[in-house]
Amino acid sequence: MKKNGIIFWLCLIIFFSFNFAFGQGLPLIAKNLEVADREVKVGDIVSQTKDGIFRSSIPYDEKMIGVIGENPVLVFGKATTTTFPVVTAGETLVRASNLNGQIKKGDFLTSSSKPGLAQKATQSGFVVGKALEDFDKDEGLVLAEINIQYQYFPSGKVSPKNVLENILSQMGRPENFPQVLRYIFALLVGGGSFFAGFFSFGRALSRGVEAIGRNPMAKRSIQLAMFLNLTGIALLTLAGLGLAFFVIIY
């Protein structure tokens, strides 16, 4: 019984420790990795190259693997004199600049031409995460949520042609497969809703005209039924198109 009580209190302490750490917005997941670039600092974005891990120096670098962290909560891998904790998920400080404009809370961040520094992402490409606070300095540290992914930014009007071109441009990259599936799903939903609504509208209109011809005395009630039917079809079609638009944008 005493042993069970000790285990219970240990579990309780661990649980509240993690809750406190998560609540403080500390880095959540990091890996100790061998870093070839000896000039890295805390907050630098790093990328995997053929010569090893170096500070990212290409905007929207698809080789980004994380951010150099300081005292992460969870660290995997053995620490040595040549390793650094690379944060791959969670909240941490990121070195940033205003090269691509001032950073606002909620803006996506990506790598820049300055080694290790993040900048505001304004076009489709790989991002390192999202800013959790405003940043208006030339260079400095900004709190960000790390989540490396390909982020799509609509350029101009969203049209089937633009979506199709974007799908074709991304299909060559295996890491973009989820993004491609999202666009295909949006096209299926949007196209299916439009054609289903179009044919249903035509059928309902044709049947309504035939019904009025067969029973002119019930013209008013038939017209009311047609109106309600057509309104429902229009609303469902718009809902499908809206869902497709939502999938593309968000």
Secondary structure, 3 states (H helix, E strand, C coil): CHHHHHHHHHHHHHHHHHHHHHHCCCEEEEEEEECCCCCCCCCCEEEEECCEEEECCCCCCCCEEEEECCCCCEEECCCCCCEEEEEEEEEEEEEEECCCCCECCCCEEEECCCCCCEEECCCCEEEEEEECCCECCCEEEEEEEEEEEEECCCCCCCCHHHHHHHHHHHCCCHHHHHHHHHHHHHHHHHHHHHHHHHHHHHHHHHHHHHHHHHCHHHHHHHHHHHHHHHHHHHHHHHHHHHHHHHHHHC
